[in-house]
Amino acid sequence: MHIQPNCHDERAHYPQNQDISRRMKIYEFDSADNQAYLHATDDVIDQCRPEPPRPIGMEWSPPTCEIVGRDEFRSFLPKTDFPKLIIATAVLSARAVERLRPALDSCGEILPIYLSNDRDVVYLFNVTRIINSVDMKRSQFQRFPSGRIAKCEHLVFDPDMIPDDALFFKNTQMGPVTEIYATEAAVTLVKNARLTGYEFRPVWTND
């Protein structure tokens, strides 16, 4: 099962009559710690995190992963709706896909992943909506000698570059691997869906 989105880069040009005084918060989405996670080969990890972000549904061949419910450090890791795979990716349960589908369809692809040790099917949410809205002059970075960004110390977003319908998005201004960013509307949708195993970390606000 997958949805082929209209992938487009929204790095410029929004209506000039946008309310520039609107208040906004941006978050990083991630799976929570201390829960069941997916173990996968390097090839599968590369398949699930295209660099740069782009649609991959047409070429998708569902991979198989193992869901890990205990390891050498923890005797029990509960299954949740957002099992962790690797940074900058989102994996969802069938229940999460069912409850969030309209929001997911608007900004990415839903791609199945099989489990070698469980009957459930989980789904990669491949975020393809790119909104290059970071204010690179006001943000603060650690850089390698070459000038390439090593670490983001403080991000500043330009709210005028973020459309009103934005939910989940990625950014390519800082390199090919990007976090999954979310607006407050996306946070509210996920919270109202009564799901488990996620976290939203605040990264910027203009309040």
C-alpha positions as CSV (number, residue, x, y, z in Angstrom):
1,M,0.0,0.0,0.0
2,H,1.4,3.4,-0.9
3,I,0.3,6.8,-1.9
4,Q,2.1,8.7,-4.7
5,P,2.1,12.3,-3.7
6,N,2.7,15.4,-5.6
7,C,6.2,16.2,-4.4
8,H,7.2,19.8,-4.7
9,D,9.7,22.1,-3.1
10,E,8.0,25.0,-1.3
11,R,11.1,27.0,-0.8
12,A,9.7,30.3,-2.2
13,H,6.6,32.2,-3.3
14,Y,3.6,32.2,-1.0
15,P,0.7,34.7,-1.3
16,Q,1.8,38.1,-0.3
17,N,-1.4,38.7,1.8
18,Q,-0.4,36.1,4.4
19,D,-0.8,37.2,8.0
20,I,2.8,37.9,8.9
21,S,1.9,38.4,12.5
22,R,0.6,34.9,13.1
23,R,2.2,33.0,15.9
24,M,3.8,29.7,15.1
25,K,5.7,26.8,16.8
26,I,7.8,24.1,15.0
27,Y,8.6,20.7,16.4
28,E,10.8,17.8,15.6
29,F,9.0,14.5,15.4
30,D,10.6,11.3,16.8
31,S,9.6,8.0,18.2
32,A,9.9,7.8,21.9
33,D,12.6,5.9,23.8
34,N,12.1,2.6,25.8
35,Q,9.7,0.9,23.4
36,A,9.9,-1.9,20.8
37,Y,12.1,-0.9,17.8
38,L,12.9,-2.2,14.4
39,H,16.2,-4.0,13.5
40,A,17.1,-3.8,9.9
41,T,20.1,-4.3,7.6
42,D,22.0,-1.3,6.2
43,D,20.4,-1.8,2.8
44,V,16.9,-1.6,4.3
45,I,17.9,1.5,6.3
46,D,19.1,3.2,3.1
47,Q,15.9,2.2,1.3
48,C,13.8,3.8,4.1
49,R,15.7,7.1,4.2
50,P,16.2,8.5,0.7
51,E,18.7,11.3,0.4
52,P,17.6,13.9,-0.5
53,P,13.9,13.4,0.4
54,R,11.9,12.3,-2.5
55,P,9.0,10.0,-3.5
56,I,10.1,6.3,-3.6
57,G,6.7,4.6,-3.9
58,M,7.0,3.6,-7.5
59,E,10.2,1.7,-6.8
60,W,9.2,0.4,-3.4
61,S,9.7,-3.3,-2.7
62,P,8.5,-4.0,0.9
63,P,11.5,-4.9,3.1
64,T,11.4,-7.2,6.1
65,C,12.6,-6.1,9.5
66,E,12.6,-7.6,13.0
67,I,10.7,-6.0,15.8
68,V,12.7,-6.1,19.0
69,G,10.7,-6.4,22.2
70,R,13.7,-7.0,24.5
71,D,17.4,-6.6,24.3
72,E,20.5,-6.9,26.4
73,F,19.7,-3.8,28.4
74,R,15.9,-4.1,28.8
75,S,13.8,-7.2,29.4
76,F,10.6,-5.7,28.0
77,L,10.0,-3.1,25.4
78,P,6.3,-2.5,24.7
79,K,4.9,-2.3,21.1
80,T,3.5,1.1,20.3
81,D,2.2,3.0,17.2
82,F,5.6,4.5,16.3
83,P,8.4,1.9,16.5
84,K,11.8,3.5,16.1
85,L,13.9,2.6,13.0
86,I,16.5,5.3,12.6
87,I,16.7,9.1,12.9
88,A,14.8,11.2,10.3
89,T,12.3,8.4,9.6
90,A,8.8,7.6,10.9
91,V,7.3,4.1,11.1
92,L,3.7,3.8,12.0
93,S,1.3,1.0,13.1
94,A,-1.7,0.1,10.9
95,R,-3.8,1.8,13.6
96,A,-1.9,5.0,13.3
97,V,-2.1,5.0,9.5
98,E,-5.9,4.5,9.7
99,R,-6.4,7.4,12.1
100,L,-4.0,9.8,10.5
101,R,-4.3,8.9,6.8
102,P,-5.6,12.3,5.5
103,A,-2.7,14.1,7.2
104,L,-0.2,11.6,6.0
105,D,-1.5,11.6,2.4
106,S,-1.1,15.4,2.2
107,C,2.7,15.3,2.8
108,G,4.1,11.9,2.0
109,E,3.8,8.2,1.1
110,I,2.6,5.3,3.2
111,L,4.8,2.3,2.4
112,P,4.5,-1.2,4.0
113,I,7.2,-3.0,5.9
114,Y,6.9,-6.6,6.9
115,L,8.0,-8.1,10.2
116,S,9.9,-11.4,10.3
117,N,8.7,-12.2,13.8
118,D,5.3,-10.7,14.0
119,R,2.0,-10.8,12.0
120,D,1.6,-7.1,12.1
121,V,2.5,-4.9,9.1
122,V,4.0,-1.5,9.9
123,Y,4.3,1.4,7.5
124,L,7.1,3.8,6.6
125,F,5.8,7.3,6.4
126,N,8.1,8.8,3.8
127,V,7.8,12.6,4.1
128,T,8.1,14.2,0.7
129,R,6.8,17.7,1.4
130,I,9.8,20.0,1.4
131,I,9.5,23.5,3.0
132,N,12.8,25.3,3.0
133,S,11.8,27.8,5.6
134,V,14.9,28.0,7.8
135,D,16.4,31.5,8.2
136,M,20.0,30.6,7.5
137,K,21.3,34.0,8.6
138,R,19.7,34.0,12.0
139,S,20.1,30.3,12.8
140,Q,23.3,29.1,14.5
141,F,25.4,26.1,13.3
142,Q,28.6,24.4,14.0
143,R,30.5,23.8,10.8
144,F,33.2,21.6,9.5
145,P,36.4,23.4,8.1
146,S,34.9,22.9,4.6
147,G,31.9,25.0,5.6
148,R,29.4,22.1,5.6
149,I,27.0,22.1,8.6
150,A,28.0,19.7,11.3
151,K,25.3,20.5,13.9
152,C,22.4,22.8,14.3
153,E,22.7,24.8,17.6
154,H,19.7,27.0,17.2
155,L,17.2,27.0,14.4
156,V,15.1,30.0,13.3
157,F,12.2,29.5,10.9
158,D,10.6,32.2,8.7
159,P,6.9,31.9,9.3
160,D,6.1,33.6,6.1
161,M,7.6,30.6,4.2
162,I,5.4,28.1,6.0
163,P,1.9,27.7,4.4
164,D,-1.2,27.5,6.5
165,D,-1.8,23.8,5.5
166,A,1.6,22.6,6.6
167,L,1.7,19.6,8.8
168,F,4.8,17.3,8.5
169,F,7.7,18.5,6.3
170,K,11.4,18.2,5.7
171,N,14.0,20.7,4.8
172,T,17.0,20.5,2.5
173,Q,18.8,23.7,3.3
174,M,21.1,22.0,5.8
175,G,22.0,18.8,4.0
176,P,20.5,15.7,2.4
177,V,19.5,14.1,5.8
178,T,16.8,16.1,7.5
179,E,14.7,15.7,10.6
180,I,10.9,15.4,10.3
181,Y,9.5,18.8,11.3
182,A,5.9,19.3,12.4
183,T,3.6,22.3,12.9
184,E,1.3,22.7,15.9
185,A,-1.6,21.5,13.8
186,A,0.2,18.2,13.2
187,V,0.9,17.8,16.9
188,T,-2.8,18.3,17.7
189,L,-3.8,15.8,15.1
190,V,-1.6,13.1,16.6
191,K,-2.5,13.8,20.1
192,N,-6.2,13.7,19.3
193,A,-5.7,10.3,17.5
194,R,-4.9,8.8,20.9
195,L,-1.8,7.0,19.8
196,T,1.3,5.9,21.7
197,G,5.1,6.0,21.3
198,Y,5.9,9.4,19.8
199,E,7.3,12.7,20.9
200,F,7.4,16.2,19.5
201,R,10.4,18.3,20.6
202,P,9.9,22.1,20.3
203,V,12.7,23.6,18.2
204,W,11.4,27.1,17.4
205,T,8.6,29.5,18.2
206,N,8.0,33.2,17.4
207,D,5.9,33.7,20.5
